[in-house]
């Protein structure tokens, strides 16, 4: 589907993607742009690299804004800039975050500072981003929030204990806000398993091969596997909200 035609399913819509130059975030940006949306990439670094990413997307009217999910002031400013430059926001994708591998039994290694940072990145940050853009999404009349969660929320198997807990929290947020923000805004979480990105430091080809062997569909995910699911949330799954979609090749089984 070409983003240059008025028949593209997301023609005229604006999608804001937090963590937009990460592996899943940018794959999602490409998918939504090809479906006709104008894309706003939120990134905490210099705006120039993010702007370069935006310039490579299919279609026109894309851009980038410097904002950090751990700084609500920058998120409010980003929402104001989107309102001024794009006049609307229809889709918000929360794909930002980080983690650090720590064995679950090593309680001392999971110190307070890291716990706090993980909960900011994977719960407070997405909530703050939704809060900042809620007015624009509500004004759309067909607003959609998609949070990138993880099967670690339910399996308890993940890079560290706090990461698992924070993702469980964001899954709860989908339920509570799916109810609270309806009918103007839908909220859906997409929960990947192992994905072929550099998100988890230290994971190499050997880890990926073992993970693929332990997955019923015998491969790990790609960023586009997650992106196409997010695209479906915006284009075809229009009667879904307050739920979590697992996209993991059956790894949770």
VENJO-V370431 format. One record per residue. N is the residue number from 1. RES is the residue in one small letter. PHI is phi in degrees with one decimal (none if undefined). PSI is psi in whole degrees, 0 to 359 (none if undefined). Layout:
BEGIN
[[N;RES;PHI;PSI] [N;RES;PHI;PSI]]
END
This chain:
BEGIN
[[1;x;none;124] [2;x;-84.7;135] [3;x;-74.3;354] [4;x;-86.1;354] [5;x;-104.7;151] [6;x;-69.7;348] [7;x;-89.2;356] [8;x;-60.5;139] [9;x;-61.1;333] [10;x;-109.4;20] [11;x;-56.2;131] [12;x;88.8;349] [13;x;-89.2;159] [14;x;-120.2;128] [15;x;-115.3;125] [16;x;-102.3;129] [17;x;-124.3;110] [18;x;-78.7;133] [19;x;75.2;34] [20;x;-70.9;346] [21;x;-106.1;7] [22;x;-76.0;175] [23;x;-58.8;305] [24;x;-72.3;320] [25;x;-59.8;315] [26;x;-76.7;326] [27;x;-60.7;321] [28;x;-66.7;318] [29;x;-57.3;317] [30;x;-65.2;317] [31;x;-61.7;311] [32;x;-69.2;325] [33;x;-64.7;318] [34;x;-67.2;336] [35;x;-85.9;3] [36;x;109.4;354] [37;x;-78.3;151] [38;x;-88.5;137] [39;x;-111.0;135] [40;x;-116.9;114] [41;x;-90.3;122] [42;x;-96.8;129] [43;x;-146.3;143] [44;x;-82.0;348] [45;x;-87.2;200] [46;x;-61.8;142] [47;x;-70.8;339] [48;x;-63.5;309] [49;x;-59.5;317] [50;x;-62.2;322] [51;x;-63.2;324] [52;x;-65.9;320] [53;x;-61.7;316] [54;x;-61.3;323] [55;x;-66.8;340] [56;x;-90.4;357] [57;x;-75.6;150] [58;x;-66.2;150] [59;x;85.5;194] [60;x;-134.8;169] [61;x;86.2;14] [62;x;-87.5;166] [63;x;-166.7;181] [64;x;-140.0;148] [65;x;-134.7;138] [66;x;-81.2;121] [67;x;-158.9;152] [68;x;-124.1;133] [69;x;-69.0;346] [70;x;-93.7;9] [71;x;-134.2;97] [72;x;-61.3;331] [73;x;-61.6;317] [74;x;-68.7;329] [75;x;-69.3;319] [76;x;-64.1;320] [77;x;-64.6;322] [78;x;-63.9;318] [79;x;-62.5;320] [80;x;-63.7;320] [81;x;-68.0;321] [82;x;-61.6;316] [83;x;-60.8;321] [84;x;-74.3;316] [85;x;-86.8;324] [86;x;-111.6;347] [87;x;65.8;5] [88;x;-170.0;163] [89;x;-147.4;125] [90;x;-107.8;330] [91;x;-132.2;134] [92;x;-124.2;125] [93;x;-114.6;122] [94;x;-96.7;100] [95;x;-123.1;11] [96;x;-84.8;160] [97;x;151.7;178] [98;x;-155.7;170] [99;x;-156.7;176] [100;x;-146.2;126] [101;x;-69.0;124] [102;x;-140.3;127] [103;x;-55.1;137] [104;x;-62.3;331] [105;x;-81.4;349] [106;x;-88.9;79] [107;x;-65.0;325] [108;x;-70.0;332] [109;x;-70.9;337] [110;x;-91.1;81] [111;x;-80.1;170] [112;x;-60.7;321] [113;x;-63.6;318] [114;x;-68.9;320] [115;x;-57.5;312] [116;x;-60.9;317] [117;x;-64.0;321] [118;x;-67.6;320] [119;x;-71.3;329] [120;x;-64.8;314] [121;x;-67.9;323] [122;x;-111.8;357] [123;x;-133.4;297] [124;x;-61.5;319] [125;x;-61.4;308] [126;x;-59.6;319] [127;x;-60.9;315] [128;x;-63.6;325] [129;x;-68.2;316] [130;x;-59.9;314] [131;x;-58.2;318] [132;x;-66.7;325] [133;x;-101.8;3] [134;x;-58.9;319] [135;x;-63.4;316] [136;x;-65.7;318] [137;x;-65.2;321] [138;x;-66.0;320] [139;x;-65.8;334] [140;x;-60.6;326] [141;x;82.1;349] [142;x;-143.4;43] [143;x;-70.4;149] [144;x;-139.7;132] [145;x;-114.7;129] [146;x;-121.7;120] [147;x;-100.4;134] [148;x;-85.5;109] [149;x;-99.7;218] [150;x;-165.4;150] [151;x;-67.1;347] [152;x;-58.6;336] [153;x;-61.6;328] [154;x;-111.2;332] [155;x;-83.4;336] [156;x;70.3;12] [157;x;-111.7;112] [158;x;-164.6;189] [159;x;-64.1;329] [160;x;-163.8;168] [161;x;-63.7;318] [162;x;-66.2;324] [163;x;-61.0;314] [164;x;-58.4;315] [165;x;-66.5;319] [166;x;-64.6;322] [167;x;-69.3;325] [168;x;-61.4;323] [169;x;-64.7;320] [170;x;-71.2;331] [171;x;-67.3;321] [172;x;-63.7;323] [173;x;-62.5;323] [174;x;-60.9;322] [175;x;-69.0;310] [176;x;-67.1;316] [177;x;-78.4;333] [178;x;-58.3;323] [179;x;-79.4;314] [180;x;-70.3;328] [181;x;-96.7;355] [182;x;-70.0;152] [183;x;-91.8;357] [184;x;-72.0;329] [185;x;-130.0;126] [186;x;-93.6;149] [187;x;-131.1;121] [188;x;-132.8;138] [189;x;-104.1;143] [190;x;-115.3;124] [191;x;-114.1;101] [192;x;-77.6;164] [193;x;-96.7;229] [194;x;-75.7;128] [195;x;-122.7;143] [196;x;-77.5;74] [197;x;-136.4;179] [198;x;-94.8;22] [199;x;-61.1;316] [200;x;-98.3;111] [201;x;-59.3;139] [202;x;91.2;351] [203;x;-80.6;127] [204;x;-119.5;189] [205;x;-63.2;326] [206;x;-64.2;316] [207;x;-60.6;314] [208;x;-61.6;321] [209;x;-65.8;319] [210;x;-65.7;320] [211;x;-64.6;320] [212;x;-62.7;319] [213;x;-64.5;330] [214;x;-90.2;3] [215;x;-103.1;130] [216;x;-51.8;322] [217;x;-85.5;4] [218;x;62.1;32] [219;x;-157.3;162] [220;x;-90.0;169] [221;x;-78.1;160] [222;x;-110.1;158] [223;x;-54.4;325] [224;x;-70.7;333] [225;x;-58.5;320] [226;x;-76.1;319] [227;x;-62.1;320] [228;x;-67.9;331] [229;x;-70.6;318] [230;x;-63.0;319] [231;x;-58.6;318] [232;x;-63.2;323] [233;x;-57.7;326] [234;x;-87.3;335] [235;x;-112.6;326] [236;x;-125.6;330] [237;x;-89.5;56] [238;x;-78.4;351] [239;x;-107.9;23] [240;x;-116.1;136] [241;x;-159.6;158] [242;x;64.6;32] [243;x;-136.3;168] [244;x;-121.1;128] [245;x;-106.0;119] [246;x;-84.6;130] [247;x;-129.4;81] [248;x;-141.6;11] [249;x;66.3;17] [250;x;86.4;12] [251;x;-62.9;334] [252;x;-71.8;346] [253;x;-70.8;none]]
END
